[in-house]
Amino acid sequence: MSSSVGLKAITTVYSYRHPEARRVIDSVIKKGFPHGQFLRATEPTGGLDGFHDPVIDKVLNFYADDVPSMKTFSYRYPTSGSEEGIREIMTKLQYEGVQKFYVLEGEYEGYKTVGETRQMETVAVKEDVDPSSLKPGYWFISNPSARDGNIIPDDFIRRICDAGHQVFYDLAYMGSTAPHVYDLSHPNIFAAVISMSKPYGVFYDRIGFAFSRKPVSSLYGNKWFKSIFALMIADALVTQLQKGEIPAKYKPIQAEIIADINREYSLDLKPSDAFLLAYLKPEDTSHLSPSQVEMLAPFKRGNNYRLCLTRYFIERDTEAQQLLEDNACQ
């Protein structure tokens, strides 16, 4: 993590634990920690083995308008955020003999990091690449894109699939934008993940789900090795929050934050589709001075610039400021 001199933006994307999420989490422990839920593991034996199934049903119903075809994936697993799903699906590919995969330049760096631990090469390609010019293989794609927080058109991903490639679809930023329908219906989209970290600020609660058209054997054990408390939070989030409530509130605040930054630094930042981020395209920087370009340099990803605005959201959250001053947990 780093930030540029003068700017409070962050190069790494940190989620914002906003008041709505804090209230939902508080409701889960309103009557004290739910120890009784955990005691059900033996009443009957294996009583919590299927605890995740109704939670996943609720999550899919909550996002039914966003990813209507997600229910067509035959296998689904609770995971520790989206990273566990990424990691274990790469394990499956490694076992099957896959030695490399494609990403777009500036993509989420976690793909490359995990790939290296599986002896898999990451091939970064330009956004304007013709997928049919590449040898058919596997792609890891985040949408909304971790490159700049913007939604990738369905047609682009469809062309990748139609060219014979297999696509892993990462929906980590879903729920942090205005309403959008993501088309995962193509049979060459072989797996997908959902995370609640970005839209709801629950990164450290590790709430995620993986979906696959074929079984992922290394995730089978998650019927036992899962966080019941994380799943309870997930259940509460999709039960208590309204669809689209979070981006509807925070997109206007994102616009205010960016307007303030632009007034102070004349950077001409643009609001990303995902409310946590701001971005600039290369063509937006031609009028900037050398010192402004230097200020933006740490935020460059591929050809674009991406800035995480979480600190600015926390600045505007008086309750969060009070919580930060509370030394009770230190």
C-alpha positions in Angstrom: 0.0 0.0 0.0 1.2 3.5 -0.7 -0.2 7.0 -1.4 1.2 9.9 -3.4 2.5 13.1 -1.7 -0.5 15.4 -1.2 -3.1 12.8 -2.2 -4.8 10.7 0.4 -5.8 8.1 -2.3 -4.3 4.6 -2.0 -2.7 2.5 -4.7 -4.1 -0.7 -3.2 -7.8 -1.0 -3.0 -9.0 -1.1 0.6 -12.7 -1.6 1.2 -14.7 0.9 3.2 -16.6 -0.5 6.2 -19.5 1.9 5.9 -22.2 2.5 8.5 -24.7 0.3 6.7 -22.4 -2.7 7.0 -21.4 -1.9 10.6 -25.1 -1.9 11.6 -25.7 -5.2 9.9 -22.7 -6.8 11.6 -23.8 -5.4 14.9 -27.2 -7.0 14.5 -25.6 -10.4 14.2 -24.2 -10.1 17.7 -27.0 -8.0 19.1 -27.8 -10.6 21.7 -24.2 -11.6 22.2 -22.0 -13.8 20.2 -24.1 -16.6 18.5 -22.5 -19.5 20.2 -25.7 -21.6 19.9 -25.3 -21.6 16.2 -21.9 -23.3 16.5 -23.2 -25.8 19.0 -25.6 -27.2 16.3 -22.6 -28.9 14.6 -23.4 -32.1 16.5 -27.2 -31.7 16.8 -27.4 -33.8 14.7 -23.9 -34.8 13.7 -22.8 -32.7 10.8 -25.6 -30.2 11.5 -23.6 -27.4 10.0 -22.3 -29.2 6.9 -25.0 -27.6 4.7 -25.2 -24.3 6.6 -23.9 -22.5 3.5 -26.5 -23.7 1.1 -29.4 -21.5 2.1 -27.0 -18.6 2.4 -25.8 -19.0 -1.1 -29.4 -19.3 -2.3 -30.1 -15.9 -0.6 -27.0 -14.3 -2.2 -27.9 -15.5 -5.6 -31.5 -14.3 -5.2 -30.1 -10.9 -4.0 -28.0 -10.7 -7.2 -30.5 -12.4 -9.5 -31.0 -9.3 -11.6 -27.2 -8.7 -11.9 -26.1 -12.3 -12.8 -29.2 -14.2 -13.8 -27.2 -17.0 -15.3 -25.1 -17.7 -12.2 -27.7 -20.3 -11.1 -26.7 -22.4 -14.1 -23.3 -23.2 -12.5 -23.7 -26.7 -11.0 -21.1 -26.5 -8.3 -20.9 -23.8 -5.6 -18.7 -23.3 -2.6 -18.4 -20.9 0.4 -14.9 -19.4 0.3 -12.7 -17.0 2.3 -13.3 -14.0 0.1 -12.8 -14.4 -3.6 -9.0 -15.2 -3.2 -9.6 -18.8 -2.0 -11.8 -19.4 -5.1 -9.1 -18.0 -7.4 -6.4 -20.0 -5.7 -8.1 -23.4 -5.7 -9.4 -23.0 -9.3 -5.8 -22.3 -10.3 -4.9 -25.4 -8.4 -7.4 -27.4 -10.5 -6.0 -25.9 -13.7 -2.4 -26.7 -12.7 -3.4 -30.3 -12.0 -5.0 -30.4 -15.4 -1.7 -29.3 -17.0 -2.5 -25.7 -17.7 0.9 -23.8 -17.8 -0.2 -20.2 -18.5 -3.2 -17.9 -18.6 -4.1 -14.5 -20.0 -5.0 -11.3 -18.2 -5.5 -7.7 -19.4 -2.7 -5.3 -18.7 -3.1 -3.7 -15.3 -5.4 -6.5 -14.0 -5.6 -7.6 -10.4 -2.1 -8.5 -9.3 -3.4 -11.5 -7.3 -3.8 -13.6 -10.4 -0.1 -13.4 -11.2 0.9 -13.9 -7.6 -1.2 -17.0 -7.1 -0.2 -18.2 -10.6 3.5 -18.1 -9.7 2.9 -20.4 -6.7 1.3 -22.9 -9.2 4.2 -22.5 -11.7 1.8 -20.9 -14.1 2.9 -18.0 -16.4 0.7 -14.9 -16.6 0.5 -13.4 -20.1 -0.7 -9.8 -20.0 -2.3 -8.6 -23.2 -3.5 -5.1 -24.3 -7.2 -4.1 -24.1 -7.5 -3.8 -27.9 -6.2 -7.4 -28.5 -8.0 -9.6 -31.0 -8.8 -12.7 -28.9 -8.8 -14.8 -32.1 -5.1 -13.9 -32.7 -4.1 -15.7 -29.4 -3.8 -19.4 -28.9 -6.9 -20.6 -27.2 -6.3 -20.8 -23.4 -7.6 -19.6 -20.1 -8.4 -16.0 -19.1 -8.8 -14.5 -15.6 -11.0 -11.4 -15.9 -12.4 -9.1 -13.2 -15.6 -7.3 -14.1 -16.1 -4.6 -13.0 -12.4 -4.4 -13.8 -9.8 -4.1 -11.1 -7.7 -2.1 -13.6 -9.9 1.0 -13.2 -13.1 0.0 -11.5 -15.1 0.2 -14.7 -17.5 -2.3 -16.3 -16.2 -4.3 -19.2 -18.8 -4.7 -22.0 -20.3 -8.1 -22.4 -19.4 -8.2 -26.0 -15.7 -8.0 -25.2 -15.9 -11.1 -23.0 -18.2 -12.9 -25.4 -15.6 -12.4 -28.2 -13.0 -14.0 -26.0 -15.2 -17.0 -25.4 -16.2 -17.3 -29.1 -12.5 -17.4 -30.0 -12.3 -20.7 -28.1 -10.9 -19.4 -24.8 -12.1 -20.4 -21.3 -12.9 -17.5 -18.9 -12.7 -17.3 -15.1 -15.1 -14.4 -14.2 -14.2 -12.4 -11.1 -17.2 -10.4 -9.7 -15.4 -8.9 -6.7 -16.6 -5.4 -7.5 -20.2 -6.4 -8.2 -22.6 -4.5 -6.0 -20.5 -1.4 -5.9 -21.8 0.1 -9.2 -25.1 1.3 -10.6 -27.3 -1.6 -11.6 -25.8 -3.7 -14.4 -26.5 -7.1 -15.9 -23.4 -9.4 -16.2 -23.8 -12.1 -18.9 -22.2 -15.3 -17.6 -24.3 -17.6 -19.9 -21.5 -18.5 -22.3 -20.5 -22.2 -21.7 -16.8 -21.1 -22.0 -17.2 -19.1 -18.8 -16.1 -22.1 -16.7 -16.0 -20.6 -13.2 -16.8 -17.4 -11.3 -16.4 -15.9 -7.8 -18.3 -13.3 -5.8 -16.8 -11.4 -2.9 -18.6 -9.1 -0.4 -15.4 -7.2 0.4 -15.6 -4.3 -2.0 -19.3 -3.4 -1.8 -19.7 -3.9 1.9 -16.3 -3.3 3.5 -16.0 -6.8 5.0 -12.6 -7.7 3.6 -11.3 -9.0 6.9 -14.5 -11.0 7.5 -13.5 -13.1 4.5 -16.9 -13.6 2.8 -16.9 -15.1 -0.7 -18.4 -17.7 -2.9 -17.1 -19.8 -5.9 -19.1 -21.2 -8.7 -18.0 -23.7 -11.3 -19.5 -25.8 -14.2 -17.3 -28.7 -13.0 -16.4 -29.9 -9.5 -13.4 -28.2 -7.8 -12.2 -31.0 -5.6 -10.0 -28.9 -3.4 -13.0 -26.8 -2.4 -15.2 -29.8 -1.5 -13.8 -29.7 2.1 -15.3 -26.2 2.6 -18.5 -27.9 3.6 -16.6 -28.3 6.9 -13.8 -25.8 6.7 -15.7 -22.6 6.5 -16.6 -19.6 8.7 -20.1 -19.9 10.1 -19.9 -16.4 11.4 -18.9 -15.0 8.0 -21.8 -16.8 6.5 -24.1 -15.3 9.1 -22.9 -11.8 8.2 -23.4 -12.6 4.5 -27.0 -13.7 5.3 -27.7 -10.5 7.3 -26.2 -8.3 4.5 -28.4 -9.6 1.8 -31.5 -9.8 4.1 -31.2 -6.3 5.6 -29.8 -4.2 2.8 -31.9 -3.1 -0.2 -30.7 -4.0 -3.7 -28.6 -1.1 -5.0 -28.8 0.8 -1.7 -25.0 1.1 -1.2 -24.0 2.5 -4.6 -27.0 4.7 -4.7 -25.7 6.4 -1.5 -22.0 6.3 -2.2 -21.8 7.1 -5.9 -22.8 10.8 -5.2 -20.2 11.0 -2.4 -17.6 9.5 -4.7 -18.4 12.4 -7.2 -18.0 14.9 -4.4 -14.7 13.5 -3.3 -13.3 13.5 -6.9 -14.6 17.1 -7.4 -12.7 18.2 -4.3 -9.5 16.5 -5.4 -9.8 18.0 -8.9 -10.3 21.5 -7.4 -7.2 21.1 -5.3 -4.9 19.4 -7.7 -6.5 20.0 -11.2 -6.0 16.3 -12.1 -9.3 15.8 -14.0 -10.0 12.5 -12.3 -13.0 10.6 -13.4 -15.4 8.6 -11.2 -15.1 4.8 -11.8 -18.2 2.7 -12.1 -17.2 1.2 -8.7 -17.7 3.8 -6.0 -14.5 3.2 -4.2 -12.3 4.3 -7.2 -11.3 7.1 -9.5 -9.4 6.7 -12.7 -7.7 8.4 -15.6 -7.1 7.2 -19.2 -3.8 8.1 -20.9 -5.6 10.6 -23.2 -6.8 12.5 -20.0 -3.3 13.3 -18.9 -1.9 15.1 -22.0 -2.6 18.5 -20.4 -1.0 17.7 -17.0 2.2 19.3 -15.9 5.3 17.1 -15.1 4.6 17.5 -11.4 1.0 16.3 -11.8 2.1 13.3 -13.8 4.7 12.5 -11.1 1.9 12.7 -8.5 -0.1 10.2 -10.4 2.8 7.9 -11.2 2.2 5.5 -8.2 -1.3 4.9 -9.4 -0.5 3.7 -12.9 -1.9 0.3 -13.9 -1.1 -0.7 -17.5 -1.9 2.5 -19.4 -4.5 3.7 -16.9 -4.4 5.3 -13.5 -6.5 4.0 -10.7 -6.9 5.6 -7.3 -8.6 4.1 -4.2 -10.7 6.7 -2.3 -11.4 4.8 0.9 -9.6 7.3 3.1 -11.8 10.1 1.8 -14.9 8.2 2.6 -13.7 7.6 6.1 -12.9 11.3 6.5 -16.6 12.1 5.8 -17.8 9.4 8.2 -18.0 11.0 11.7 -18.9 7.8 13.4 -15.9 6.1 11.8 -13.7 8.9 13.0 -14.9 8.3 16.5 -14.3 4.6 16.2 -10.7 5.2 15.1 -10.2 7.3 18.2 -11.4 4.5 20.4 -8.4 2.7 21.9 -10.5 -0.1 23.4 -9.1 -2.7 21.0 -5.5 -1.6 21.1 
